[in-house]
Amino acid sequence: MQFKTTLTMITVVALGATGCANMSETQRGTATGAGAGAAVGAVIGAATAGGNRGRSTGTGAAVGAGIGALGGYIWSQRMEQQRQKMEQASAGTGIGVSQTADNRLRANIPADAGFDTNRSDITPTLRGVLDRFAGTMNEHSVTTIEIVGHTDNTGSDAINDPLSVARANATRDYLVSRGVSPQRIATAGRGERQPIATNDTEAGRSQNRRVEIIVAEAAPR
């Protein structure tokens, strides 16, 4: 009961902070990211405290909330400008650009629009888009970039896992060739393990075959 009360209070405070009328766009973005981090951190902190004798659940939730808030992201004016530029750069290509719930910027690149079947070579169309993406990333150099490859469930893990990694790495290498610092970029391959649609239809499998570029600006600490 104490945990539920603490979590409810943290969530209310976090949501209230994002709605203050006098906040600038950057402040509101910071509050949103911190609020989301606080709520998640509260859950983690409370769960941790439950296994430690001598520490109350409420204290664990509060500590977890503090850690979560420090891990938030901001949606600054420059992040919004970058979203708009990336959206313009990818118009008509099938690539979707959006703000995530935790204030990161995601470009969802369907593999069919950027790569030939079962290959990691970047197509000319995607190269043109990445040229312009790199320009916006270099303009806003405080951000970090995560590139994650995904596949559908056709084929085995022995094929899908290396392919998803290779496509993520090929995307990274192209951005680096256009001046984006490799120290800012992390890559990963998830194979078929994180679908965003059903794998029971070709349309769904087409959505699952993708590379995601996720750009984030950390909240000030």
N, C-alpha and C positions, 0 to 999 in steps of 0.2 A: 504493500500500500504506500509506504514511504517513497519507494522508487517511482511509482506511478505519479505521485504528487509532484516529486522533484522534476520528472521529465515533462509533465504538463506545464509547470511553471517556466522551465527553460524554453520550451517551444513557444509559449505565449510571449515571453520576453523577446525571443528572436524574431518572431513574426511582427511584434509591435515595433521593433527597431527598424524594420524595413519599411514601415509605413509612415514614418515621421514626415510631416509636411515640409519641414525646413531643411531636409537633407538634400545635398547635391546629388547628381547622378552617381558620381564615384563613391560617395559615402553610402548611398543606398545599396550600391552593388557590393561594397565591403560588408555591410550589415547582412545582406542576404547570404553571402558566402559564409560568413562567420556563424550566422544563425543555423544554416544547414549543418555546418561542422559541429556546432554545439549540440544539436539534437543527436547526431550520430555519436559524438563523443560521450554524451550522457549515457547512452545505452551501453557503450563499451566500458565506461568507467563503473557503471552500476554492476555490470556482470562481473568485472574484475573484483570489485569490492565484496561481492557475494562469496567469493572463495577465500577471503582474507579475514581471519578472526580479529576482533578488536577494532575493525573499521566499519562505520555504519554505511548502509547502502546509499544514503543521501550524500555523504562525503565522497564516496566513489563516483557518483554521478556528477557531482560538481567538478571534481578533478578531471573527469573524462570530458566534460563540456568545455573546460578551458583548453584542453589539448585539441579538441575538435575545432574550436574557434580559430586557433592558430593555424590550422591547416586549410583555411578557407581561401577562396579566390575572389577577386574583384572584377566587376564589369565596368571598366573605366570608359571614358569618352574615346580613348584610343582603341580600346577593344571593340567598341561599336563601329568605329571607323574602319577597323580591319575587317569586321564582319561584312560591312557594306562593300568594301573593295573585293573581298573574296567572292561574295555573291555575284557581283558584276563580272568578275573574271571567269566564273563558271557558268554563266547564264547560257541556257540551251544545250548543256552537255549532259544533263542528268545527274550532275553532282549537286548534292544538297548541302547548304551551309546554314547552321543554326546555333543559337545560344542554348547551352544545356541548363538544367535546373540548378547546377552548382556553379554557374557563372563561367563555364569554359566555352570555347568556340570549337565546334565540331564541323569538319568537312567530311561528308559521307560520299566516298567515291565508289560507285558500282564497278566491280572488277570488269564487267563487260564493256564499260566505257573507257577503261584505262589500260587493259591488258588483253592480249590474245589468249585463247583457251589454253590452260595448263602451262602458261609461260609467265615469266616475271618481267619481261621487257616492256618498258613503258611506251604506249602508243604515241604517235605525233600529237593527237588531240590532247592527251593528258600532259604531255610535255609543255604545250602552250599554256595550259592552265597553271601548271606548277611554276612556270616562269613568273607569272604574275603573283602567285601565292608567295613566292620567295621574296619578291619586292616588298610586299606588305609585312612579311616577317622581319625583314631587315630594317624596316622603318620603325618597328616596335620591338626592339631587341631585348627587352626585359622579360619577355615571355619564354616559357618552356614549351616544347613540342613533343607530343607522343604520337607515334605512327603505329597502327595495329592492323594486321592483315587477318582476314576471315575468309572461310570457304563455306560451301554448302556441304551436305552430307554424302554427296556422290564421291565414291572412291574411298580408300582407306586412310587412316591417320598417317601411315607411312608416306602417303602422297600429299595429303592436305596440309599437314603441319609444316613441312619444309616449304611448300608453295606459299603458304600465308606469311611465313617469315621472309622468304625471298622477295615477295612483293612489297612488304613493309621496308625492307632494306634498300630495295631499288628506288623506292620513293624518297627515302632519306638521302641516298647517294645523289640523286638528281638535285634535291634542294641544296645540298652541300656544294654541288658543282656550280650553283647559282649564288653562292656567297653566304648561305646560312651556316652559322657555326655548328659543327657536329657536337660540341659540348652541350648544346641546348636540346638535342634530339635524343629520345629513347625510342626503341622499336621493339615490337613483339609480334608473335604470330599465335592466333588462337584456334586455327583450324576450323572445325565445325562446331566448336563448343559454345559459342555465344551467338546463336541465331537471333535475328530480329523479326523473322517471319517463318511461316511453316515451310518445312522441307518436303511437304507432300505434293506441292505443285511447282511447275517450272517458274511461275511468277514469283513464288516465295523463295525458291532457290536462287533466283536471280538477285533478289534483295540481299540474301545472306552472303553472296560472293561480293566482298567489298574490302576497301582499305579505308580506314578512318584516320584523319589527321586531327589531333586534338591540341588546341593552343590554350595556354592558361597563363594568367597573370596572378601571382601570389599576392594575398592580402599583406599589407605592411605589418611587421611584428614589433 
